[in-house]
Amino acid sequence: MLGRSSRMVARPSHADDRPHAVVIGSGFGGLAAAVRLGAKGYRVTVVEKLDAPGGRAYVYRQDGFTFDAGPTIITAPFLFEELWRQCGRRLADDVTLKPLSPFYRLRFDDGAVFDCSDDAAAMREQITRFSPQDIDGYERFLKASEAIFKIAFEQLGDVPFDSWRDMARIVPAMLRLRSYRTVYDFVASFVHDERLRVVLSFHPLLIGGNPFTTTSIYCLIAFLERRWGVHFVMGGTGKLVEGLVRLIEGQGGSILCSSEVIEILTHCGIATGVRLTSGESLRADIVVSNADSAMTYRKLLPGITRKRWTDRRIERARYSMSLFLWYFGTRRRYEDVAHHTILLGPRYHELLKDIFERKVLAEDFSLYLHRPTATDPSLAPPDCDAFYVLSPVPHLESGIDWSVQAEPYRRRIEQALGEIILPNLGSEIVTSRILTPQDFQDRLLSYRGAAFGLEPILTQSAWFRPHNRSEEVERLFLVGAGTHPGAGLPGVLSSARVLDEILPDAQSLERIA
Ligand SMILES: Cc1cc2nc3c(=O)[nH]c(=O)nc-3n(C[C@H](O)[C@H](O)[C@H](O)COP(=O)(O)OP(=O)(O)OC[C@H]3O[C@@H](n4cnc5c(N)ncnc54)[C@H](O)[C@@H]3O)c2cc1C
């Protein structure tokens, strides 16, 4: 049975006869998948609900300010370079990546500051200042982080994990690496000072994981950052999105914005195209979904009886936290404020319990403050600063009514920032916009408004995560944060890399009439 389509059109009209791949969603995972499919000889159409590509990396422009909505920390530039190489080009010709030092500044509630960087001497000096007896443990932690990286990232990141055998093969390595331990426990086995434990364990929060429950595999981030640095894209992360779109168009592909897919069409269990809210349908030889994995299965396959990703399983799964984001511009510059600052509140473990387990909006918060104009003043009018501040909050299972809570919450954050780091903030703001968990659900179509898809815990990793080759429908593939290996730019770019392993070149694909 062919899906319920009203009109079957092939849009945009192309004379070329290459097999057609439709990619649903233009997040980094979708764009990277499109480039890889283009390089394999497919004609690619990316279908995006929003009016511009990028997904979480959407760009807001208002009152002369440019705000990257989401990712700003670029940690694995080689994954982007690979995409440019696939098109016979060089990343550096289109995008300028600027290494940052420090990577980020952590400010503790007592005012103590720790600057994370790849400067080994500066790191040792700060560790000594916090806790001299932890130097040795810190060095051992770095070696352990490298060992995890070499296996988990280099050997497993782009393994498809669509068979139990893939999973069984890695169990010995995971036991050796003590992956059954949480990030926090792993770090605590090396250093004793509570603040240093925070410095070395907070990274999973960058990809939606709770350091107290996430597998210690995520300690690989420490090595990844030290080895390749932390970069900022001059002009903002949006420049990377623009660059990828140009690569796709250069391959003869196209991006259809303001077009929402409401159904993946199937015939005898094989994906054959997509239907849009407009009623139009696009035929496809393969379909790649970069939409949220839970939503792909729950909403986009109404005619399919799902064997693995049933509604019950999706409902019982655990989802990452959500975020409250406030983007604002100031009429002055705050020269002392670093590009990336993490402002830690009085509580660490208990605050994370409020967010991930109790799912309540706490009175206190820990914030991440982004000041891109520290590196690229062109993102704001002269003598002004662009900022965003991000507060991890529970996803929508909390029942918090953000239409009521958003403005009071924003005001509390404004007050805290004014007291701690941005004096007189209230009278310096010239432009402002917020994004709440409700927007993650309604705008980005993320299940429960989770900001990073499925929570990255061991029992939801690798084979246990939605596979990149759908378990439910043939010729349907999944990329992005809710699939293997997971959230974050390195994760979603790696999910697209898996497609190289599991998809045939276009000329070898058997055409289904
Ligand atoms: C505020 C924030 C800051 C972050 N900072 C960093 C960082 O500094 N570094 C880092 O590495 N990672 C960071 N991350 C994580 C990273 O941004 C994400 O994991 C990654 O961008 C997600 O990419 P994705 O491929 O899953 O697609 P998404 O960005 O989730 O995009 C999916 C796209 O699909 C579209 N879509 C969904 N359903 C449909 C449909 N039915 N039809 C058509 N289109 C549809 C959506 O509109 C969206 O555009 C951050 C995330 C957030 C939210």
The ligand as an SDF file (V2000), in Angstrom:
LIG
                    3D

 53 58  0  0  0  0  0  0  0  0999 V2000
   21.4370   26.0360   23.1150 C   0  0  0  0  0  0  0  0  0  0  0  0
   22.2990   24.8920   22.6480 C   0  0  0  0  0  0  0  0  0  0  0  0
   23.6690   25.0280   22.6700 C   0  0  0  0  0  0  0  0  0  0  0  0
   24.4810   23.9980   22.2020 C   0  0  0  0  0  0  0  0  0  0  0  0
   25.8300   24.1780   22.1920 N   0  0  0  0  0  0  0  0  0  0  0  0
   26.6090   23.2480   21.6150 C   0  0  0  0  0  0  0  0  0  0  0  0
   27.9840   23.5220   21.3990 C   0  0  0  0  0  0  0  0  0  0  0  0
   28.4780   24.5980   21.7340 O   0  0  0  0  0  0  0  0  0  0  0  0
   28.7410   22.5620   20.7850 N   0  0  0  0  0  0  0  0  0  0  0  0
   28.1950   21.3690   20.3780 C   0  0  0  0  0  0  0  0  0  0  0  0
   28.9320   20.5340   19.8210 O   0  0  0  0  0  0  0  0  0  0  0  0
   26.8730   21.0930   20.5550 N   0  0  0  0  0  0  0  0  0  0  0  0
   26.0780   22.0140   21.1350 C   0  0  0  0  0  0  0  0  0  0  0  0
   24.7390   21.7800   21.2670 N   0  0  0  0  0  0  0  0  0  0  0  0
   24.1930   20.5130   20.8000 C   0  0  0  0  0  0  0  0  0  0  0  0
   24.0280   20.5580   19.2870 C   0  0  0  0  0  0  0  0  0  0  0  0
   23.6520   21.8360   18.8810 O   0  0  0  0  0  0  0  0  0  0  0  0
   22.9530   19.6050   18.8180 C   0  0  0  0  0  0  0  0  0  0  0  0
   23.1430   18.3130   19.3740 O   0  0  0  0  0  0  0  0  0  0  0  0
   22.9350   19.4860   17.3030 C   0  0  0  0  0  0  0  0  0  0  0  0
   23.0260   20.7510   16.6900 O   0  0  0  0  0  0  0  0  0  0  0  0
   21.6660   18.7920   16.8850 C   0  0  0  0  0  0  0  0  0  0  0  0
   21.7100   18.5710   15.5010 O   0  0  0  0  0  0  0  0  0  0  0  0
   20.6870   17.5980   14.8040 P   0  0  0  0  0  0  0  0  0  0  0  0
   21.3560   17.0980   13.5720 O   0  0  0  0  0  0  0  0  0  0  0  0
   20.1920   16.5860   15.7620 O   0  0  0  0  0  0  0  0  0  0  0  0
   19.5070   18.5190   14.3040 O   0  0  0  0  0  0  0  0  0  0  0  0
   18.6400   19.6900   14.9320 P   0  0  0  0  0  0  0  0  0  0  0  0
   19.4930   20.8770   15.1270 O   0  0  0  0  0  0  0  0  0  0  0  0
   17.8430   19.2090   16.0590 O   0  0  0  0  0  0  0  0  0  0  0  0
   17.7080   20.0070   13.6960 O   0  0  0  0  0  0  0  0  0  0  0  0
   16.6340   19.1900   13.3140 C   0  0  0  0  0  0  0  0  0  0  0  0
   15.8680   19.9600   12.2650 C   0  0  0  0  0  0  0  0  0  0  0  0
   14.7890   19.1560   11.8000 O   0  0  0  0  0  0  0  0  0  0  0  0
   13.6880   19.9960   11.5710 C   0  0  0  0  0  0  0  0  0  0  0  0
   12.4990   19.1740   11.5980 N   0  0  0  0  0  0  0  0  0  0  0  0
   12.0400   18.4420   12.6400 C   0  0  0  0  0  0  0  0  0  0  0  0
   10.9350   17.7890   12.2970 N   0  0  0  0  0  0  0  0  0  0  0  0
   10.6880   18.1080   10.9980 C   0  0  0  0  0  0  0  0  0  0  0  0
    9.6740   17.7470   10.0890 C   0  0  0  0  0  0  0  0  0  0  0  0
    8.7000   16.9080   10.4390 N   0  0  0  0  0  0  0  0  0  0  0  0
    9.7060   18.2630    8.8400 N   0  0  0  0  0  0  0  0  0  0  0  0
   10.7130   19.1130    8.4640 C   0  0  0  0  0  0  0  0  0  0  0  0
   11.6850   19.4870    9.3000 N   0  0  0  0  0  0  0  0  0  0  0  0
   11.6800   18.9820   10.5490 C   0  0  0  0  0  0  0  0  0  0  0  0
   13.7450   21.0020   12.6880 C   0  0  0  0  0  0  0  0  0  0  0  0
   13.0210   22.1780   12.3670 O   0  0  0  0  0  0  0  0  0  0  0  0
   15.2450   21.2480   12.7740 C   0  0  0  0  0  0  0  0  0  0  0  0
   15.6220   22.3090   11.9290 O   0  0  0  0  0  0  0  0  0  0  0  0
   23.9080   22.7940   21.7330 C   0  0  0  0  0  0  0  0  0  0  0  0
   22.5080   22.6440   21.7300 C   0  0  0  0  0  0  0  0  0  0  0  0
   21.7120   23.6850   22.1640 C   0  0  0  0  0  0  0  0  0  0  0  0
   20.2160   23.5220   22.1190 C   0  0  0  0  0  0  0  0  0  0  0  0
  1  2  1  0
  2  3  1  0
  2 52  2  0
  3  4  2  0
  4  5  1  0
  4 50  1  0
  5  6  2  0
  6  7  1  0
  6 13  1  0
  7  8  2  0
  7  9  1  0
  9 10  1  0
 10 11  2  0
 10 12  1  0
 12 13  2  0
 13 14  1  0
 14 15  1  0
 14 50  1  0
 15 16  1  0
 16 17  1  0
 16 18  1  0
 18 19  1  0
 18 20  1  0
 20 21  1  0
 20 22  1  0
 22 23  1  0
 23 24  1  0
 24 25  2  0
 24 26  1  0
 24 27  1  0
 27 28  1  0
 28 29  2  0
 28 30  1  0
 28 31  1  0
 31 32  1  0
 32 33  1  0
 33 34  1  0
 33 48  1  0
 34 35  1  0
 35 36  1  0
 35 46  1  0
 36 37  1  0
 36 45  1  0
 37 38  2  0
 38 39  1  0
 39 40  1  0
 39 45  2  0
 40 41  1  0
 40 42  2  0
 42 43  1  0
 43 44  2  0
 44 45  1  0
 46 47  1  0
 46 48  1  0
 48 49  1  0
 50 51  2  0
 51 52  1  0
 52 53  1  0
M  END
$$$$
